[in-house]
């Protein structure tokens, strides 16, 4: 799944570090439904605000907080991220900790 709040960042990073061809392929996969695009819901926004407040000293920002909120709602415990430090400290509701996909795949 790809949360809607992270799609622009994913697209940018793929273009920058891989190629425009890979970026276009990823976007086509999203359009075709091969990669599930999940839209932020009002309940996720509410939870993201709570996450930002809880981790205010870490200055995590809205994108990371929205990912935490959506992962909690959808019961997704495995996260692929370049921001290991932040996601290692999160304690998602009802899940304990996130399983961070190994950096080698990035």
N, CA, C and O of each residue as an XYZ file, in Angstrom:
424
protein
N       0.836     -1.176      0.000
C       0.000      0.000      0.000
C       0.881      1.238      0.000
O       1.979      1.243      0.555
N       0.383      2.268     -0.623
C       1.070      3.557     -0.616
C       0.097      4.596     -0.059
O      -0.928      4.875     -0.682
N       0.402      5.168      1.099
C      -0.447      6.235      1.616
C      -0.378      7.463      0.703
O       0.691      7.821      0.209
N      -1.514      8.093      0.489
C      -1.574      9.248     -0.410
C      -0.642     10.373      0.029
O      -0.150     11.127     -0.811
N      -0.399     10.497      1.312
C       0.446     11.583      1.807
C       1.917     11.404      1.450
O       2.683     12.367      1.498
N       2.323     10.186      1.092
C       3.727      9.923      0.790
C       3.994      9.783     -0.702
O       5.153      9.788     -1.118
N       2.952      9.658     -1.515
C       3.149      9.439     -2.947
C       4.045     10.491     -3.607
O       4.933     10.112     -4.371
N       3.862     11.785     -3.354
C       4.764     12.761     -3.986
C       6.234     12.555     -3.604
O       7.120     12.691     -4.448
N       6.488     12.232     -2.353
C       7.861     12.014     -1.893
C       8.461     10.757     -2.524
O       9.623     10.759     -2.933
N       7.672      9.690     -2.602
C       8.147      8.459     -3.243
C       8.476      8.722     -4.704
O       9.516      8.295     -5.206
N       7.585      9.423     -5.373
C       7.786      9.730     -6.789
C       9.069     10.532     -6.994
O       9.860     10.234     -7.889
N       9.267     11.541     -6.166
C      10.470     12.373     -6.248
C      11.740     11.550     -6.031
O      12.695     11.663     -6.800
N      11.748     10.729     -4.991
C      12.947      9.944     -4.676
C      13.261      8.912     -5.756
O      14.427      8.695     -6.085
N      12.240      8.283     -6.303
C      12.464      7.326     -7.388
C      13.057      8.033     -8.595
O      13.998      7.534     -9.212
N      12.509      9.193     -8.931
C      13.034      9.963    -10.066
C      14.475     10.379     -9.814
O      15.324     10.251    -10.697
N      14.753     10.877     -8.617
C      16.090     11.387     -8.292
C      17.137     10.282     -8.245
O      18.228     10.442     -8.792
N      16.816      9.157     -7.593
C      17.833      8.136     -7.354
C      17.788      6.963     -8.330
O      18.755      6.206     -8.424
N      16.698      6.803     -9.046
C      16.607      5.713    -10.017
C      16.491      6.299    -11.417
O      17.500      6.488    -12.096
N      15.275      6.587    -11.851
C      15.095      7.192    -13.177
C      13.648      7.610    -13.357
O      12.763      7.187    -12.613
N      13.426      8.445    -14.355
C      12.061      8.843    -14.684
C      11.265      7.642    -15.182
O      10.053      7.572    -14.980
N      11.942      6.696    -15.833
C      11.247      5.500    -16.316
C      10.688      4.677    -15.155
O       9.556      4.196    -15.216
N      11.481      4.520    -14.108
C      11.021      3.771    -12.934
C       9.890      4.537    -12.245
O       8.918      3.940    -11.784
N      10.026      5.850    -12.181
C       8.966      6.672    -11.592
C       7.654      6.485    -12.362
O       6.600      6.278    -11.760
N       7.726      6.558    -13.676
C       6.523      6.391    -14.495
C       5.910      5.007    -14.317
O       4.687      4.875    -14.271
N       6.738      3.986    -14.217
C       6.249      2.618    -14.002
C       5.522      2.520    -12.667
O       4.447      1.925    -12.584
N       6.100      3.097    -11.635
C       5.464      3.076    -10.321
C       4.117      3.797    -10.370
O       3.125      3.295     -9.841
N       4.077      4.966    -11.001
C       2.829      5.723    -11.087
C       1.771      4.976    -11.896
O       0.589      5.003    -11.552
N       2.193      4.314    -12.964
C       1.263      3.491    -13.751
C       0.723      2.338    -12.904
O      -0.459      2.004    -12.984
N       1.590      1.734    -12.094
C       1.148      0.653    -11.211
C       0.118      1.151    -10.202
O      -0.842      0.446     -9.890
N       0.317      2.361     -9.694
C      -0.661      2.949     -8.776
C      -1.974      3.178     -9.518
O      -3.043      2.829     -9.019
N      -1.892      3.762    -10.705
C      -3.092      4.055    -11.492
C      -3.885      2.788    -11.809
O      -5.116      2.795    -11.771
N      -3.183      1.711    -12.119
C      -3.835      0.444    -12.480
C      -4.323     -0.339    -11.265
O      -5.049     -1.323    -11.409
N      -3.930      0.091    -10.079
C      -4.340     -0.620     -8.874
C      -3.390     -1.723     -8.452
O      -3.678     -2.466     -7.514
N      -2.251     -1.839     -9.142
C      -1.253     -2.839     -8.754
C      -0.600     -2.486     -7.421
O      -0.162     -3.371     -6.685
N      -0.536     -1.211     -7.119
C      -0.097     -0.714     -5.814
C      -1.293      0.027     -5.229
O      -1.794      0.970     -5.842
N      -1.749     -0.382     -4.071
C      -2.958      0.191     -3.480
C      -2.669      1.565     -2.889
O      -1.895      1.689     -1.939
N      -3.291      2.591     -3.454
C      -3.175      3.949     -2.934
C      -4.243      4.130     -1.861
O      -5.436      4.012     -2.137
N      -3.814      4.415     -0.652
C      -4.734      4.605      0.466
C      -4.854      6.097      0.766
O      -3.854      6.795      0.928
N      -6.083      6.564      0.834
C      -6.368      7.981      1.022
C      -6.495      8.298      2.514
O      -7.107      7.546      3.273
N      -5.907      9.420      2.915
C      -5.993      9.895      4.292
C      -7.449     10.198      4.635
O      -8.139     10.885      3.882
N      -7.903      9.693      5.753
C      -9.271      9.927      6.218
C      -9.236     10.902      7.389
O      -8.193     11.080      8.018
N     -10.382     11.540      7.689
C     -10.413     12.470      8.821
C      -9.913     11.848     10.125
O      -9.237     12.518     10.906
N     -10.234     10.587     10.367
C      -9.757      9.918     11.580
C      -8.230      9.823     11.578
O      -7.605      9.889     12.637
N      -7.630      9.671     10.398
C      -6.167      9.623     10.298
C      -5.563     10.987     10.621
O      -4.528     11.075     11.281
N      -6.215     12.043     10.153
C      -5.730     13.392     10.451
C      -5.763     13.642     11.956
O      -4.815     14.179     12.528
N      -6.859     13.249     12.582
C      -6.965     13.398     14.036
C      -5.842     12.644     14.739
O      -5.199     13.177     15.643
N      -5.612     11.412     14.322
C      -4.557     10.600     14.943
C      -3.180     11.172     14.636
O      -2.309     11.164     15.505
N      -2.962     11.670     13.413
C      -1.666     12.258     13.054
C      -1.341     13.443     13.959
O      -0.198     13.615     14.381
N      -2.340     14.247     14.252
C      -2.139     15.380     15.162
C      -1.721     14.873     16.543
O      -0.830     15.445     17.172
N      -2.360     13.807     17.011
C      -1.984     13.209     18.301
C      -0.548     12.693     18.271
O       0.199     12.871     19.234
N      -0.163     12.058     17.171
C       1.196     11.513     17.045
C       2.220     12.644     17.056
O       3.245     12.547     17.731
N       1.947     13.712     16.315
C       2.864     14.863     16.298
C       3.019     15.425     17.711
O       4.129     15.741     18.138
N       1.910     15.549     18.431
C       1.966     16.080     19.798
C       2.734     15.144     20.724
O       3.519     15.597     21.558
N       2.511     13.843     20.580
C       3.195     12.862     21.431
C       4.701     12.879     21.216
O       5.471     12.784     22.172
N       5.116     12.999     19.970
C       6.541     12.958     19.624
C       7.071     14.346     19.260
O       7.965     14.477     18.424
N       6.517     15.370     19.887
C       6.857     16.753     19.520
C       8.353     17.044     19.595
O       8.866     17.802     18.772
N       9.058     16.468     20.550
C      10.497     16.729     20.674
C      11.293     16.153     19.505
O      12.382     16.640     19.201
N      10.770     15.136     18.858
C      11.456     14.513     17.716
C      11.176     15.253     16.407
O      11.832     15.008     15.394
N      10.192     16.164     16.440
C       9.850     16.966     15.249
C       9.632     16.066     14.024
O      10.265     16.243     12.984
N       8.734     15.111     14.174
C       8.552     14.116     13.123
C       7.862     14.631     11.876
O       8.153     14.156     10.778
N       6.976     15.566     12.006
C       6.292     16.115     10.846
C       5.046     15.335     10.449
O       4.825     14.198     10.867
N       4.245     15.996      9.625
C       2.943     15.459      9.257
C       3.013     14.188      8.421
O       2.223     13.270      8.641
N       3.933     14.110      7.474
C       3.974     12.929      6.603
C       4.213     11.668      7.429
O       3.471     10.694      7.294
N       5.227     11.672      8.274
C       5.494     10.498      9.111
C       4.314     10.207     10.037
O       3.919      9.053     10.202
N       3.756     11.252     10.636
C       2.623     11.059     11.543
C       1.418     10.482     10.807
O       0.702      9.642     11.351
N       1.193     10.924      9.587
C       0.067     10.383      8.817
C       0.299      8.921      8.462
O      -0.645      8.132      8.420
N       1.551      8.559      8.206
C       1.859      7.153      7.927
C       1.600      6.287      9.155
O       1.068      5.183      9.040
N       1.973      6.783     10.319
C       1.701      6.055     11.560
C       0.192      5.876     11.728
O      -0.281      4.777     12.016
N      -0.554      6.958     11.548
C      -2.007      6.909     11.726
C      -2.663      5.923     10.766
O      -3.517      5.133     11.168
N      -2.266      5.969      9.509
C      -2.867      5.076      8.520
C      -2.460      3.625      8.764
O      -3.272      2.715      8.601
N      -1.212      3.410      9.152
C      -0.748      2.049      9.451
C      -1.521      1.470     10.631
O      -1.887      0.295     10.618
N      -1.769      2.285     11.645
C      -2.557      1.823     12.788
C      -3.971      1.439     12.348
O      -4.466      0.366     12.693
N      -4.606      2.314     11.594
C      -5.990      2.058     11.174
C      -6.091      0.815     10.305
O      -7.028      0.028     10.442
N      -5.129      0.639      9.416
C      -5.163     -0.481      8.472
C      -4.468     -1.732      9.008
O      -4.420     -2.761      8.333
N      -3.929     -1.637     10.231
C      -3.231     -2.768     10.872
C      -2.038     -3.238     10.046
O      -1.822     -4.436      9.859
N      -1.268     -2.265      9.555
C      -0.048     -2.552      8.791
C       1.130     -2.364      9.732
O       1.379     -1.256     10.209
N       1.851     -3.435      9.999
C       2.956     -3.367     10.939
C       4.324     -3.314     10.303
O       5.316     -3.053     10.984
N       4.395     -3.558      8.999
C       5.676     -3.574      8.292
C       5.805     -2.283      7.490
O       4.922     -1.946      6.701
N       6.909     -1.563      7.695
C       7.112     -0.256      7.081
C       8.409     -0.252      6.279
O       9.459     -0.663      6.775
N       8.326      0.211      5.048
C       9.508      0.458      4.221
C       9.772      1.952      4.299
O       8.943      2.752      3.866
N      10.915      2.335      4.845
C      11.200      3.750      5.055
C      12.694      4.020      5.016
O      13.512      3.146      5.304
N      13.027      5.238      4.657
C      14.414      5.693      4.782
C      14.614      6.390      6.127
O      15.740      6.722      6.496
N      13.529      6.609      6.854
C      13.556      7.309      8.134
C      13.485      6.305      9.290
O      12.530      6.287     10.065
N      14.509      5.485      9.378
C      14.533      4.407     10.366
C      14.483      4.953     11.792
O      13.795      4.387     12.641
N      15.188      6.025     12.065
C      15.249      6.559     13.431
C      13.858      6.892     13.962
O      13.513      6.521     15.083
N      13.067      7.586     13.165
C      11.724      7.938     13.628
C      10.835      6.709     13.769
O      10.170      6.539     14.791
N      10.817      5.861     12.762
C       9.893      4.729     12.815
C      10.296      3.690     13.855
O       9.451      2.917     14.307
N      11.554      3.655     14.239
C      11.991      2.746     15.304
C      11.477      3.207     16.666
O      11.290      2.384     17.562
N      11.249      4.503     16.834
C      10.803      5.006     18.136
C       9.289      4.984     18.298
O       8.794      5.024     19.425
N       8.545      4.921     17.201
C       7.088      4.936     17.299
C       6.567      3.686     17.993
O       7.102      2.590     17.822
N       5.522      3.871     18.773
C       4.815      2.767     19.413
C       3.368      2.832     18.929
O       2.511      3.414     19.594
N       3.102      2.232     17.769
C       1.751      2.322     17.207
C       0.718      1.647     18.107
O       0.987      0.618     18.727
N      -0.460      2.244     18.161
C      -1.533      1.708     19.000
C      -1.918      0.308     18.534
O      -2.202      0.085     17.357
N      -1.923     -0.627     19.475
C      -2.370     -1.977     19.200
C      -1.377     -2.855     18.464
O      -1.724     -3.964     18.059
N      -0.130     -2.379     18.276
C       0.831     -3.178     17.516
C       2.187     -3.323     18.176
O       2.996     -4.118     17.698
N       2.476     -2.621     19.220
C       3.797     -2.713     19.847
C       4.819     -1.845     19.146
O       5.030     -0.697     19.539
N       5.455     -2.370     18.117
C       6.424     -1.600     17.328
C       6.227     -1.930     15.851
O       5.592     -2.924     15.498
N       6.785     -1.079     15.001
C       6.770     -1.365     13.570
C       7.928     -2.286     13.220
O       9.004     -2.194     13.810
N       7.707     -3.163     12.272
C       8.791     -3.939     11.682
C       9.297     -3.121     10.502
O       8.563     -2.881      9.543
N      10.542     -2.698     10.575
C      11.113     -1.861      9.520
C      11.802     -2.755      8.508
O      12.677     -3.553      8.845
N      11.382     -2.602      7.252
C      11.963     -3.405      6.176
C      13.440     -3.060      6.070
O      13.810     -1.888      6.142
N      14.284     -4.066      5.900
C      15.733     -3.828      5.849
C      16.133     -2.759      4.833
O      15.585     -2.670      3.734
N      17.091     -1.967      5.239
C      17.581     -0.878      4.396
C      18.163     -1.366      3.069
O      18.215     -0.606      2.101
N      18.593     -2.611      3.016
C      19.219     -3.126      1.795
C      18.277     -3.076      0.601
O      18.733     -3.030     -0.541
N      16.965     -3.085      0.848
C      16.027     -3.069     -0.270
C      15.815     -1.669     -0.817
O      15.233     -1.502     -1.889
N      16.279     -0.663     -0.092
C      16.070      0.721     -0.533
C      17.105      1.144     -1.539
O      17.077      2.279     -2.015
